[in-house]
Amino acid sequence: MGAAIDLSAREDRKPLLVRIDLIAAISWGAFILILAVYWVHQVLRGDEFHRQAENNRQRSIPVTAPRGFIVDRNGVPLAENEPSFSLLLYRREASDVESSLQFVSSVTGTLLEDLRRRILRSGDGRDYLPVILEENLSVDEAAAIEAHALEHPEFVIQISERRIYKGGPIAAHLLGHLGEANPDQVQARNGRVRPGEWIGQKGVEAVYQDLLAGVSGARTFIIDSFGREVAELDRQEPLSGNTLILTIDSRLQKIAEAYFEGRVGSAVALDPKSGEILAFVSAPAYDPNLFAQRVSKDDWDAILNNEDKPLNNRLLQNVYSPGSVWKAFVAYAILMHGISPSERIPCGGGATFYGRFFRCHSHHSTVDLPTALQVSCDTYFYQMGRRLGIDVLAETADLFGFGRPTGIDAGGEKSGLVPSPKWSLAVRKHPWYPGETISVSIGQGPLLVSPLQVARALSALANSDGALPTPHVFHMAENVRTRERFLYRPPVKEQVPFDPGVREAIVEGLFRVVSRPGGTAYAVHVPGLDMCGKTGTVQVVGQKDPKKMGHLPEKLQDHAWFAGFAPKDDPRVVVVVFVENGGHGSKAAAPLAAKLMKAYLRGFPETEETHVSVTAQTEEAAPPAGSTEE
């Protein structure tokens, strides 16, 4: 008999089948995953990876558009460009970025830490995009880098243009300067500015950045495995920026700049009818060419440590007590509120108000309005200010544009301050005191204005229709390719209302200031020029004995104002000059105003220096404390 078969010993294959099914499921899952990944990479993201692959054999070099020139109203260049070399770093082609930076540092002398910061500031992790590592390389530096091209294929020398300001510090605060775009500026311009690109940071360079910058282009090359360019694949030509034509007359500008050598202050000349700025000076200035490249620490420290703050735009951003130039606008309030210009006020050297004696710089006997302007009688305006009250003075200031920006297209400006009872309660947390009105009536106290605000306000007195123009420096722009021009389109002018005879009475007083013996600025009158104006002297510190004022340190001397226009009957130019710690307005500020008016109205060029003698024949004794003698 054969042996019996033991069925119980038969192998159980169920676990094996389970394992086979699991392996099959895993295999199918892996296969499906591979198909999915393939679909994502080849179909869904195919274009993106194709571009990346192309980028591995292509190099795109940005070509910055030539920045538009800035010229004055007569076509005289103020800002233009010159050829320059920039160094671009392609990180993907650097075997060791740190050693690349060490090489650049050895050639240019730039600190390693600075180079590292420039890479971090590029703000873009895509290593196929270039980082602007250096600008304004010298020819020797560019040649040294090119000589090591095989060792350092990650570097490309780009020929670009560097901004040059022809006059150095002349009109620096108006023109502004360029600087490297920070991350916020790059983001705000939504792709129009690349990381590391230089854009306008101050002045008209910043205000008209888009107009001046143009549209950058690019050149795309095929590169070999060594990073060498073997063929040009594509080229997008840059579109040059527009030429910006300013209202400035560089001849007037240079006269004013020369006057302010060694002085601190500001000056502005403008056309009262159009608001065109003819000269724009803030002193001391800085050389914007320093900012056309990365500023050295020594240069930056020298600017920051200068006690006269050359970066301050004193014409727009510094505000001061207006002193006696304010009296021209108080005169408007007087006449518009029914007080006769012929009403006479006695002046015995001052007057007492609310238990305090307010002094005048002289004894003027009795004066009417035109005479009070002519000799700058404080007592007259004390009395009138008390009668009018602070609310009327504040309303008048608002009519003439004080307490708010003028709207000039040259960067930020301060609004100044026109005090009122409401302001006092809100800001100082105490009521307005009547004695403060006496000080405000002669341009002292908490009243603060900018020189440009004074020029704009005086334009309303100069214009027969009371027009209050918007100051501007943009005259027109010209497209360098099409020659198409874009003219300035002024906004609707504000207008100061005048009752019959009001403007004429004020202008007569201002005319006497310069053109009649006894006027505080008669020493600078120019025969036949028919200048009108008002001098002002603002105390920096109170001084009981006026004879000691000349012995104070320079920084404690009085500030000097002059604001005027010419000719009287059909004004074509308004000039305002402010000299910090200059002393009397008639000596420190009025001579420049007379020089500018004469140059502008009697033609250029001046063959001789315009000498304006300042004699003692109309200068009275130095003013006592609390007064504003000119």
Secondary structure, DSSP 8 states (H G I E B T S, - for coil): ------GGGS---HHHHHHHHHHHHHHHHHHHHHHHHHHIIIIITHHHHHHHHHHTTEEEEEE------EE-TTS-EEEEEEEEEEEEE-GGG-S-HHHHHHHHHHHH---HHHHHHHHHHT----TTS-EEEEEEE-HHHHHHHHHTTTT-TTEEEEEEEEEEETTTTTTHHHH--EEE--HHHHHHTTTSS-TT-EEE-SHHHHHTHHHHH-B-EEEEEEE-TTS-EEEEEEEE--B---EEEES--HHHHHHHHHHTTT--EEEEEE-TTT-BEEEEEEES---GGGGGS---HHHHHHHHT-TT-TT--TTTT--B--GGGGHHHHHHHHHHTT--TT--EEESSEEEETTEEEE-SS--EEE-HHHHHHHT-HHHHHHHHHHH-HHHHHHHHHHTTTTS----SSS-----B---HHHIIIIISS---HHHHHHHTTT-TT-BB-HHHHHHHHHHHHSTT-EE---B-EEEEE-TTT--EEE------EE----TTHHHHHHHHHHHHHHSTT-TTGGG--TTS--EEEEEEE-SS--SSGGGGGGS-GGGS-EEEEEEEE-SSS--EEEEEEETT---HHHHTHHHHHHHHHHHHH-S--SS-------SSS--S---TT----
